[in-house]
Amino acid sequence: MQLLINIDVDDLAHGVGFYQHGLGLRLARKLFDGSVAEMLGGSAPIYLLAKAQGTRPSTRADGRRDYRRHWTPVHLDFVVEDLEIAVERALEAGAELEDWPQDFAWGRQAMLSDPFGHGLCFIEWKGDGYGPAEAGEQAREAVLQDR
């Protein structure tokens, strides 16, 4: 299965600029009369969709598009080599820091939002990334099974 990521933005040029300069992606092409920008450089293409503020996201939706900070249970995580450099670069491009970098067994994480209100995280792996967390979970399950 192929994964495509679509992100609504109210200003396509601003969106392209942020995802280029703030995240290091590159504009591959514009589609559909210039209303969609295909951004490459990650493990899946990201399509920025020009959608005006206040428009309905679907015929069944009661709400309207709002590009102020909003919460959704879906967000993107970007794995970065150096957390501080990635955060600084994103902030300079217009991101907002939502939570200071935190340390975990698997690495470090910073929570941000893009200029369009979408949440995103930067993750800097330590060692095998989620591997130690998985090993810890397997050990915990083994202990519970022995009871």
Backbone as a printed PyTorch tensor [residue, N CA C, xyz], in Angstrom:
tensor([[[  0.8410,  -1.1700,   0.0000],
         [  0.0000,   0.0000,   0.0000],
         [  0.8920,   1.2400,   0.0000]],

        [[  0.5560,   2.1850,  -0.8240],
         [  1.3010,   3.4410,  -0.8790],
         [  0.6260,   4.4580,   0.0400]],

        [[  1.4320,   5.2110,   0.7750],
         [  0.9350,   6.2350,   1.6720],
         [  1.1700,   7.6030,   1.0560]],

        [[  0.1170,   8.4180,   0.9900],
         [  0.2060,   9.8070,   0.5540],
         [ -0.2990,  10.6590,   1.7070]],

        [[  0.4050,  11.7130,   2.0180],
         [  0.0160,  12.6060,   3.1130],
         [ -0.4940,  13.9010,   2.5060]],

        [[ -1.7010,  14.3090,   2.9000],
         [ -2.3040,  15.5460,   2.4090],
         [ -2.4720,  16.5120,   3.5680]],

        [[ -2.0400,  17.7490,   3.3650],
         [ -2.1350,  18.7800,   4.3970],
         [ -2.7840,  20.0150,   3.7890]],

        [[ -3.9110,  20.4420,   4.3560],
         [ -4.5700,  21.6610,   3.9000],
         [ -3.7950,  22.8850,   4.3770]],

        [[ -3.6400,  23.8500,   3.4930],
         [ -3.0280,  25.1390,   3.8260],
         [ -3.8550,  26.2290,   3.1620]],

        [[ -3.9100,  27.3990,   3.7680],
         [ -4.6850,  28.4800,   3.1620],
         [ -3.8380,  29.3610,   2.2400]],

        [[ -2.5320,  29.1570,   2.2370],
         [ -1.6200,  29.9290,   1.3890],
         [ -0.5580,  28.9520,   0.8800]],

        [[ -0.7110,  28.5230,  -0.3670],
         [  0.1660,  27.4800,  -0.9040],
         [  1.6330,  27.9050,  -0.9460]],

        [[  1.9060,  29.1250,  -1.3530],
         [  3.3000,  29.5900,  -1.4090],
         [  3.9170,  29.5810,  -0.0110]],

        [[  3.1700,  30.0320,   0.9730],
         [  3.6560,  30.0220,   2.3580],
         [  3.8840,  28.5840,   2.8250]],

        [[  2.9760,  27.6840,   2.4670],
         [  3.1210,  26.2760,   2.8300],
         [  4.3620,  25.6480,   2.2140]],

        [[  4.5710,  25.9130,   0.9380],
         [  5.7620,  25.3790,   0.2630],
         [  7.0100,  25.9240,   0.9430]],

        [[  7.0220,  27.2140,   1.2160],
         [  8.1800,  27.8250,   1.8770],
         [  8.4580,  27.2080,   3.2310]],

        [[  7.4170,  27.0030,   4.0340],
         [  7.6200,  26.4180,   5.3530],
         [  8.1550,  24.9980,   5.2500]],

        [[  7.5330,  24.1560,   4.4390],
         [  7.9530,  22.7630,   4.3650],
         [  9.3140,  22.6040,   3.6800]],

        [[  9.7050,  23.5650,   2.8430],
         [ 11.0650,  23.5500,   2.2740],
         [ 12.0810,  23.9940,   3.3190]],

        [[ 11.9040,  25.1840,   3.8390],
         [ 12.9050,  25.7830,   4.7270],
         [ 12.8310,  25.2400,   6.1490]],

        [[ 11.6450,  24.9440,   6.6190],
         [ 11.4880,  24.4760,   7.9990],
         [ 11.7280,  22.9980,   8.1840]],

        [[ 11.4470,  22.2040,   7.1320],
         [ 11.5820,  20.7550,   7.2660],
         [ 12.5460,  20.1300,   6.2730]],

        [[ 13.0260,  20.9050,   5.3310],
         [ 14.0070,  20.3790,   4.3810],
         [ 13.4170,  19.5730,   3.2360]],

        [[ 12.1030,  19.6550,   3.0200],
         [ 11.5060,  18.9710,   1.8750],
         [ 11.7390,  19.8080,   0.6260]],

        [[ 11.4840,  19.2130,  -0.5290],
         [ 11.6600,  19.9600,  -1.7800],
         [ 10.3740,  19.8860,  -2.6040]],

        [[ 10.1000,  20.9820,  -3.2870],
         [  8.9420,  21.0320,  -4.1800],
         [  9.2600,  20.2200,  -5.4230]],

        [[  8.4860,  19.1700,  -5.6830],
         [  8.6910,  18.3350,  -6.8630],
         [  7.8930,  18.8630,  -8.0450]],

        [[  6.6390,  19.2410,  -7.7860],
         [  5.7910,  19.7570,  -8.8650],
         [  4.5160,  20.3430,  -8.2750]],

        [[  3.8380,  21.1100,  -9.0960],
         [  2.5150,  21.6190,  -8.7430],
         [  1.5040,  20.9270,  -9.6490]],

        [[  0.3640,  20.6160,  -9.0730],
         [ -0.6740,  19.8730,  -9.7730],
         [ -1.9880,  20.6380,  -9.7390]],

        [[ -2.9190,  20.2160, -10.5660],
         [ -4.2940,  20.7200, -10.5430],
         [ -4.3560,  22.2430, -10.6010]],

        [[ -3.8410,  22.7610, -11.6890],
         [ -3.8330,  24.2160, -11.9220],
         [ -3.1240,  24.9750, -10.8070]],

        [[ -2.1010,  24.3750, -10.2260],
         [ -1.3070,  25.0380,  -9.2040],
         [ -1.9280,  25.0690,  -7.8290]],

        [[ -2.9730,  24.2620,  -7.5900],
         [ -3.6420,  24.2720,  -6.2860],
         [ -3.0900,  23.2150,  -5.3230]],

        [[ -2.1800,  22.3790,  -5.8130],
         [ -1.5790,  21.3300,  -4.9960],
         [ -0.0730,  21.3320,  -5.2370]],

        [[  0.6930,  21.2530,  -4.1480],
         [  2.1480,  21.1830,  -4.2560],
         [  2.6200,  19.8360,  -3.7200]],

        [[  3.3690,  19.1210,  -4.5390],
         [  3.9210,  17.8340,  -4.1230],
         [  5.3060,  18.0770,  -3.5250]],

        [[  5.4470,  17.7160,  -2.2480],
         [  6.6920,  17.9140,  -1.5190],
         [  7.3420,  16.5550,  -1.2970]],

        [[  8.6010,  16.4350,  -1.6720],
         [  9.3350,  15.1770,  -1.5220],
         [ 10.5350,  15.3720,  -0.6160]],

        [[ 11.0890,  14.2670,  -0.1630],
         [ 12.2670,  14.2910,   0.6940],
         [ 12.0700,  13.4690,   1.9460]],

        [[ 10.8540,  13.0520,   2.2090],
         [ 10.5610,  12.1770,   3.3390],
         [ 10.2860,  10.7700,   2.8210]],

        [[  9.8460,   9.8900,   3.6880],
         [  9.5730,   8.5200,   3.2760],
         [  8.2380,   8.3820,   2.5490]],

        [[  7.4000,   9.4220,   2.5830],
         [  6.1450,   9.4570,   1.8350],
         [  5.9750,  10.8720,   1.2980]],

        [[  5.3930,  11.0040,   0.1090],
         [  5.1770,  12.3490,  -0.4170],
         [  4.1220,  13.0870,   0.4040]],

        [[  4.3210,  14.3880,   0.5350],
         [  3.3580,  15.2470,   1.2150],
         [  2.7700,  16.1810,   0.1640]],

        [[  1.4590,  16.2170,   0.1010],
         [  0.7600,  17.0940,  -0.8220],
         [  0.1290,  18.2260,  -0.0340]],

        [[  0.5400,  19.4430,  -0.3260],
         [ -0.0570,  20.6210,   0.2890],
         [ -1.2250,  21.0330,  -0.5910]],

        [[ -2.4080,  21.1110,  -0.0100],
         [ -3.6320,  21.4070,  -0.7430],
         [ -4.1050,  22.8120,  -0.4030]],

        [[ -4.2050,  23.6680,  -1.3890],
         [ -4.6950,  25.0300,  -1.1650],
         [ -6.1960,  24.9700,  -0.9050]],

        [[ -6.5710,  25.2660,   0.3240],
         [ -7.9800,  25.2570,   0.7420],
         [ -8.2260,  26.5240,   1.5370]],

        [[ -9.1680,  27.3180,   1.1120],
         [ -9.4230,  28.6120,   1.7460],
         [ -9.9730,  28.4630,   3.1590]],

        [[ -9.5550,  29.3730,   4.0210],
         [-10.0930,  29.4700,   5.3720],
         [-11.6080,  29.6040,   5.2800]],

        [[-12.3250,  28.9190,   6.1580],
         [-13.7740,  29.0370,   6.2240],
         [-14.5370,  28.1240,   5.2920]],

        [[-13.8430,  27.3900,   4.4140],
         [-14.5430,  26.4700,   3.5190],
         [-14.8530,  25.1720,   4.2510]],

        [[-15.8480,  24.4720,   3.7500],
         [-16.2360,  23.1960,   4.3520],
         [-15.3080,  22.0910,   3.8520]],

        [[-14.7960,  21.2400,   4.7470],
         [-13.9020,  20.1690,   4.3260],
         [-14.6070,  19.0500,   3.5620]],

        [[-15.9320,  18.9060,   3.7390],
         [-16.7030,  17.9120,   3.0000],
         [-18.1780,  18.3260,   3.0240]],

        [[-18.9690,  17.6770,   2.1920],
         [-20.3930,  18.0120,   2.1510],
         [-21.1060,  17.6160,   3.4410]],

        [[-20.5420,  16.6780,   4.2030],
         [-21.1710,  16.2170,   5.4410],
         [-20.6640,  16.9530,   6.6750]],

        [[-19.6270,  17.7570,   6.5290],
         [-19.0200,  18.4180,   7.6840],
         [-19.8360,  19.6300,   8.1260]],

        [[-19.9960,  19.7600,   9.4290],
         [-20.6540,  20.9450,   9.9830],
         [-19.6570,  22.0890,  10.1510]],

        [[-18.4060,  21.7290,  10.4630],
         [-17.3880,  22.7360,  10.7240],
         [-16.7880,  23.3040,   9.4520]],

        [[-15.9900,  24.3240,   9.6530],
         [-15.2910,  24.9870,   8.5530],
         [-13.7910,  24.9480,   8.8080]],

        [[-13.0040,  25.0400,   7.7520],
         [-11.5550,  25.0680,   7.8950],
         [-11.1370,  26.2960,   8.7020]],

        [[-10.2470,  26.0400,   9.6520],
         [ -9.7500,  27.0960,  10.5170],
         [ -8.2620,  26.8230,  10.7150]],

        [[ -7.4220,  27.7600,  10.3620],
         [ -5.9850,  27.5390,  10.4170],
         [ -5.3270,  28.0710,  11.6830]],

        [[ -6.1350,  28.3870,  12.7010],
         [ -5.5520,  28.6410,  14.0130],
         [ -5.1400,  27.2820,  14.5760]],

        [[ -4.3870,  27.2690,  15.6530],
         [ -3.9400,  25.9960,  16.2290],
         [ -5.1560,  25.1670,  16.5920]],

        [[ -5.1550,  23.9320,  16.1290],
         [ -6.2390,  23.0070,  16.3980],
         [ -5.6650,  21.6510,  16.7580]],

        [[ -6.3950,  20.9100,  17.5340],
         [ -5.9590,  19.5850,  17.9310],
         [ -6.6470,  18.5550,  17.0590]],

        [[ -5.9060,  17.5360,  16.6920],
         [ -6.4650,  16.3880,  15.9880],
         [ -5.7130,  15.1590,  16.4800]],

        [[ -6.3570,  14.0080,  16.5020],
         [ -5.6540,  12.8170,  16.9650],
         [ -4.6090,  12.2960,  15.9720]],

        [[ -4.4940,  12.9120,  14.8250],
         [ -3.5010,  12.5140,  13.8210],
         [ -2.4910,  13.6510,  13.6680]],

        [[ -1.2060,  13.2930,  13.7050],
         [ -0.1620,  14.2820,  13.4490],
         [  1.0200,  13.5740,  12.8060]],

        [[  1.9580,  14.3310,  12.3050],
         [  3.1380,  13.7800,  11.6490],
         [  4.3330,  13.8580,  12.5840]],

        [[  5.1470,  12.8170,  12.5740],
         [  6.4230,  12.7980,  13.2820],
         [  7.5210,  12.8010,  12.2280]],

        [[  8.4810,  13.6870,  12.3880],
         [  9.6200,  13.7660,  11.4820],
         [ 10.8630,  13.3420,  12.2540]],

        [[ 11.5350,  12.2990,  11.7780],
         [ 12.7670,  11.8360,  12.4140],
         [ 13.8930,  12.7330,  11.9270]],

        [[ 14.6300,  13.3170,  12.8660],
         [ 15.6980,  14.2640,  12.5440],
         [ 17.0100,  13.7850,  13.1480]],

        [[ 18.1050,  14.2430,  12.5790],
         [ 19.4320,  13.8760,  13.0750],
         [ 19.7910,  14.6360,  14.3470]],

        [[ 19.4580,  15.9180,  14.3920],
         [ 19.8060,  16.7690,  15.5220],
         [ 18.5720,  17.5720,  15.9080]],

        [[ 18.0080,  17.2720,  17.0680],
         [ 16.7450,  17.8650,  17.4950],
         [ 16.8180,  19.3830,  17.6050]],

        [[ 17.8640,  19.9030,  18.2370],
         [ 17.9650,  21.3480,  18.4280],
         [ 18.0460,  22.0930,  17.1000]],

        [[ 18.8500,  21.5760,  16.1640],
         [ 18.9860,  22.2190,  14.8570],
         [ 17.6550,  22.1770,  14.1120]],

        [[ 16.9680,  21.0390,  14.1590],
         [ 15.6810,  20.9070,  13.4700],
         [ 14.6390,  21.8590,  14.0530]],

        [[ 14.5880,  21.9620,  15.3810],
         [ 13.6310,  22.8660,  16.0190],
         [ 13.9450,  24.3110,  15.6450]],

        [[ 15.2010,  24.6890,  15.7130],
         [ 15.5940,  26.0610,  15.3790],
         [ 15.2190,  26.3970,  13.9460]],

        [[ 15.4900,  25.4790,  13.0380],
         [ 15.1790,  25.6920,  11.6230],
         [ 13.6720,  25.8560,  11.4180]],

        [[ 12.8860,  25.0160,  12.0580],
         [ 11.4270,  25.0940,  11.9250],
         [ 10.8830,  26.3870,  12.5260]],

        [[ 11.4160,  26.7880,  13.6750],
         [ 10.9610,  28.0330,  14.3060],
         [ 11.2660,  29.2300,  13.4170]],

        [[ 12.4470,  29.2450,  12.8140],
         [ 12.8190,  30.3360,  11.9160],
         [ 11.9040,  30.4040,  10.7000]],

        [[ 11.3500,  29.2410,  10.3060],
         [ 10.4670,  29.1910,   9.1410],
         [  9.0070,  29.4500,   9.5050]],

        [[  8.6980,  29.6050,  10.8070],
         [  7.3390,  29.9620,  11.1990],
         [  6.6130,  28.9690,  12.0780]],

        [[  7.2780,  27.8830,  12.4880],
         [  6.6350,  26.9240,  13.3980],
         [  6.5380,  27.5310,  14.7910]],

        [[  5.7190,  26.9260,  15.6280],
         [  5.6300,  27.3160,  17.0350],
         [  5.9730,  26.1130,  17.8870]],

        [[  6.7750,  26.3270,  18.9140],
         [  7.1400,  25.2630,  19.8430],
         [  5.9780,  25.0510,  20.8000]],

        [[  5.5000,  23.8170,  20.8840],
         [  4.3630,  23.4810,  21.7430],
         [  4.8370,  22.9110,  23.0810]],

        [[  5.9450,  22.2040,  23.0510],
         [  6.4760,  21.6090,  24.2760],
         [  7.9770,  21.4380,  24.1100]],

        [[  8.7070,  21.7160,  25.1790],
         [ 10.1620,  21.6190,  25.1440],
         [ 10.5860,  20.1890,  24.8440]],

        [[ 11.7620,  20.0150,  24.2580],
         [ 12.2560,  18.6590,  24.0050],
         [ 12.2780,  17.8250,  25.2860]],

        [[ 11.8510,  16.5850,  25.1340],
         [ 11.8090,  15.6510,  26.2540],
         [ 12.6550,  14.4310,  25.9140]],

        [[ 13.2210,  13.8110,  26.9550],
         [ 14.0400,  12.6130,  26.7880],
         [ 13.2360,  11.3730,  27.1360]],

        [[ 13.4190,  10.3250,  26.3370],
         [ 12.7740,   9.0330,  26.5460],
         [ 13.8270,   7.9430,  26.3540]],

        [[ 13.4980,   6.7140,  26.6850],
         [ 14.4340,   5.6060,  26.5010],
         [ 14.8240,   5.4470,  25.0300]],

        [[ 13.9120,   5.7550,  24.1330],
         [ 14.1450,   5.5660,  22.7020],
         [ 14.7560,   6.7780,  22.0160]],

        [[ 14.7790,   7.9280,  22.6860],
         [ 15.3380,   9.1220,  22.0720],
         [ 14.7510,  10.3930,  22.6550]],

        [[ 14.7010,  11.4360,  21.8270],
         [ 14.2050,  12.7360,  22.2750],
         [ 13.1040,  13.2040,  21.3250]],

        [[ 12.2000,  14.0230,  21.8600],
         [ 11.0740,  14.4990,  21.0670],
         [ 10.7480,  15.9470,  21.4040]],

        [[ 10.4020,  16.7230,  20.3730],
         [  9.8930,  18.0810,  20.5470],
         [  8.5610,  18.1730,  19.8180]],

        [[  7.6020,  18.8590,  20.4330],
         [  6.2810,  19.0370,  19.8360],
         [  6.1510,  20.4720,  19.3270]],

        [[  5.6930,  20.6020,  18.0660],
         [  5.5490,  21.9070,  17.4270],
         [  4.2180,  21.9730,  16.6890]],

        [[  3.9340,  23.1370,  16.1290],
         [  2.8380,  23.2630,  15.1730],
         [  3.3520,  24.0670,  13.9910]],

        [[  2.8240,  23.7430,  12.8110],
         [  3.2250,  24.4820,  11.6160],
         [  2.4480,  25.7970,  11.5530]],

        [[  2.7430,  26.6680,  10.6090],
         [  2.0470,  27.9640,  10.5500],
         [  0.5520,  27.8540,  10.2410]],

        [[  0.0630,  26.6540,   9.9480],
         [ -1.3330,  26.4420,   9.5870],
         [ -2.1120,  25.7430,  10.6930]],

        [[ -1.4910,  25.6390,  11.8820],
         [ -2.1700,  25.0740,  13.0380],
         [ -2.0730,  23.5720,  13.1770]],

        [[ -1.3590,  22.8920,  12.2760],
         [ -1.2300,  21.4360,  12.3310],
         [ -0.1070,  21.0400,  13.2860]],

        [[ -0.3720,  20.1050,  14.1790],
         [  0.6480,  19.6190,  15.0920],
         [  1.6440,  18.7200,  14.3810]],

        [[  2.8910,  18.7670,  14.8320],
         [  3.9230,  17.8640,  14.3270],
         [  4.9720,  17.6790,  15.4120]],

        [[  5.6860,  16.5800,  15.3270],
         [  6.7450,  16.2940,  16.2920],
         [  8.0430,  16.0340,  15.5490]],

        [[  9.1340,  16.3850,  16.2010],
         [ 10.4580,  16.0060,  15.7350],
         [ 10.9730,  14.9490,  16.6990]],

        [[ 11.5290,  13.8910,  16.1470],
         [ 12.0630,  12.7970,  16.9520],
         [ 13.5220,  12.5910,  16.5770]],

        [[ 14.3680,  12.5220,  17.5810],
         [ 15.7820,  12.1840,  17.4000],
         [ 15.9870,  10.8370,  18.0800]],

        [[ 16.2600,   9.8070,  17.2910],
         [ 16.4300,   8.4570,  17.8420],
         [ 17.6750,   8.3620,  18.7120]],

        [[ 17.6040,   7.4870,  19.7000],
         [ 18.7600,   7.1020,  20.5090],
         [ 18.9290,   5.6030,  20.2710]],

        [[ 20.0710,   5.1870,  19.7850],
         [ 20.2970,   3.7630,  19.5310],
         [ 19.3280,   3.2230,  18.4910]],

        [[ 18.5600,   2.2210,  18.8870],
         [ 17.6360,   1.5530,  17.9710],
         [ 16.2380,   2.1670,  17.9640]],

        [[ 16.1100,   3.3940,  18.3830],
         [ 14.8060,   4.0520,  18.3550],
         [ 13.8160,   3.3840,  19.2880]],

        [[ 12.6710,   2.9850,  18.7450],
         [ 11.6410,   2.3550,  19.5710],
         [ 12.0240,   0.9410,  20.0130]],

        [[ 13.1360,   0.4160,  19.5310],
         [ 13.5820,  -0.9390,  19.8950],
         [ 13.6260,  -1.1790,  21.3940]],

        [[ 14.2910,  -0.3160,  22.2060],
         [ 14.3230,  -0.5310,  23.6550],
         [ 12.9330,  -0.4960,  24.2860]],

        [[ 12.0540,   0.3440,  23.7740],
         [ 10.6910,   0.4030,  24.3100],
         [  9.9800,  -0.9120,  24.0300]],

        [[ 10.2070,  -1.4680,  22.8370],
         [  9.6010,  -2.7460,  22.4790],
         [ 10.1560,  -3.8610,  23.3470]],

        [[ 11.4750,  -3.8690,  23.5730],
         [ 12.0960,  -4.8910,  24.4230],
         [ 11.5410,  -4.8070,  25.8390]],

        [[ 11.3530,  -3.5900,  26.3420],
         [ 10.7910,  -3.4050,  27.6730],
         [  9.3640,  -3.9120,  27.7460]],

        [[  8.5850,  -3.6960,  26.7060],
         [  7.1980,  -4.1590,  26.6630],
         [  7.1580,  -5.6830,  26.6130]],

        [[  8.0400,  -6.2910,  25.8280],
         [  8.0790,  -7.7540,  25.7510],
         [  8.4610,  -8.3490,  27.0980]],

        [[  9.4090,  -7.7280,  27.8000],
         [  9.8090,  -8.2200,  29.1220],
         [  8.6480,  -8.1000,  30.1040]],

        [[  7.9050,  -6.9900,  30.0420],
         [  6.7630,  -6.7930,  30.9270],
         [  5.6940,  -7.8400,  30.6530]],

        [[  5.4340,  -8.1390,  29.3710],
         [  4.4370,  -9.1450,  29.0150],
         [  4.8680, -10.5250,  29.5120]],

        [[  6.1690, -10.8310,  29.4360],
         [  6.6750, -12.1250,  29.9160],
         [  6.4610, -12.2590,  31.4110]],

        [[  6.7080, -11.1970,  32.1650],
         [  6.4940, -11.2130,  33.6200],
         [  5.0060, -11.4350,  33.9230]],

        [[  4.1330, -10.7560,  33.1930],
         [  2.7030, -10.9140,  33.4350],
         [  2.2260, -12.3310,  33.1140]],

        [[  2.8110, -12.9570,  32.0700],
         [  2.4350, -14.3170,  31.7040],
         [  2.8880, -15.3240,  32.7430]],

        [[  3.9830, -15.0380,  33.4510],
         [  4.4980, -15.9560,  34.4570],
         [  3.6720, -15.9310,  35.7400]],

        [[  2.7820, -14.9950,  35.8970],
         [  1.9770, -14.8800,  37.1280],
         [  0.8960, -15.9050,  37.1840]]])
